[in-house]
């Protein structure tokens, strides 16, 4: 039995064996894979557990094994860069999702497996890509000095639309 368990890798879910190894009154801390969410769990005297999401953000490397490391998403990235896709205009500028941990975490929970990449062109315009192993992709571009974003999407899901659900105007569409 352990009084404290602090995971040094993020997990898709907390293994039951970790909770079983925790002593009554003990504490477990980990992050959820693909998010910036820190989970703290305290084992109760009756063998149960109570937990909460901490306000602070954190991230550990995700556990990986075998053929999924590194993830085979580069082919999706190549498609996103060289394919037109469906075009729409977003009223919001490109967001660096990895720096907006609340959005990053919510997208990771609602679209497990999503990956984000960002870039800035020589002219100062901003780009972002959302990629998924199922072949879904989104490429968004905000020209320098502009506030709106041109969005291209393809594959079975509309990934950029998933992010728009968390914007103020997207709340009306849920």
N, C-alpha and C positions, 0 to 999 in steps of 0.2 A: 504494500500500500504506500502511496506517495502523497505527501502533503501538498506538493506543487508539481504541476506538469505544464511546461511552456514549450510549445511546439516551435521548431525552427524551420518548418515548411508549412505552407498553407494547404488546407485540406478541403475537398469538395463538401465534406460533412464530417462531423466529429465522430470518430469510431467509438462504438459501444465499449470496446475493450479499454479505451482510455478512461472512460467514466468508471468502469469496473475497477480499474487499478488505483483510482483516486480514493484516499481515506476520507471518512466523514469529516466535514469541515474543511476539506482540501479545495484547492482552486486550480482550474485548468484555463490556460490562455492560448488562443491560436487565431489565425486569420482564415477567412473563407477564401478558397481558391478563386482567382480572377477578380477579386474585389479588394477594396481598401478597408474592409470591415474587420475590426478586432472583436472577437467573442470572448467573454469572460464567463466561466461557469463555476459555481460553487456547489460542492456535494453536500446535501443535507444529511442530518443525523439518521434519517429513516432510509437512506440509500438512494434517494431521488437526487435531482439536481435542479438548480435554478440558474438562469443565465441572462445575459444582457449584451447588447451591442454597445461598445464604448463610443464616445463622441470622437475621440482621436482616431486618426487613420493610421494604417500600417499595412505592410505587405511583406510576405515572405515568398520565396521561390515556391512554385507549385510542384508537388510530387509528380514525377514522370518516370515511365519505364518503357523499355523496348522501342517499338517502331514509332511511338508518338513523340520522340525527342530527337531533333527539334520538330515542332509541329509542321506538317506538310501544307502550310497555308500560302507558301510563296507562289504556287500556281494560281491561286485565287487572286493574289496581289497583281500578278502579271495580267490576268484577265481584266481586272478593275482599271488598270492603266491603259489598256488598248481597246476597250470596248465602249461603245456609246451608252447603251442602257436607256432606261426611262429617265426623262429629264423633268425636274421640278425646281422651283425656287423656294428657298427657305428665307423667312424674314430675319433670321439670326445669323451673325457672322460665324465662321468656323470656330469650333471650340476644341482646345486640346483636352480631350476627354481624360487622359491620364493625369492631368493636373487638376481636374474637377472631380475629386474622388466620389462625391455623392452620385454624380451622373455615371461615372465609371462603374461604381458598385451596382447601381440599379440596372444598368444595361447588362452587366455580367450575370445578374440574378435572373433577368427576364429573357436573355438570349445567351444561355450558357455556351461557352466556346468562342464568343466574339473576341476579335483582336483589333486593336487600334494602332494606326500609324499616322504620323504627322510630318509636315514639311513646310518650308518657306521657300518660294521661288526667288530667283535673282531680282525680280522686280518688286519684291516685298509682299506678293500675294500669298495667302495661306491656303494649304491643302490639308485634308484629312481623309483617311480611308478607314472604313469599317469592313472587316473581313470575317467570314465564317467558314468552317470546314465543310458545310453542306453546299458550298459554291455561291452563297449569297455574298454580295459586296455592295458597298456604296463609296463613291468618290465625290468629295465636296470641295468647292473652290470659292474663296472670297477674294476678289480682286482688291489690290491695295487701295485704301480710301473708301471702299464700299462697305455697306452694312448688310447687304443681302448675300446669299450664297446660292450658287448653282449646284444642284445635286444630280448625280447620275447613279442609278441603281440597277442591279441585275441579280439573277439567281432566284431561288424559290421564295426568299423573304425580302422585305423592304427594310433593311437595317437602319437607315437614317430616319425613317418614319418611327421606328421603335424609340429612338432618342427624342424625337419631337413630342412624344407622349409626356415627357417630363418637363416640357417648356410651359410657360404660363398659358399660351394659346392652345397647347395640346391637351390641357386638362379637360377642355370641353368635349374632346373627341373620345374620351375613355369610356 
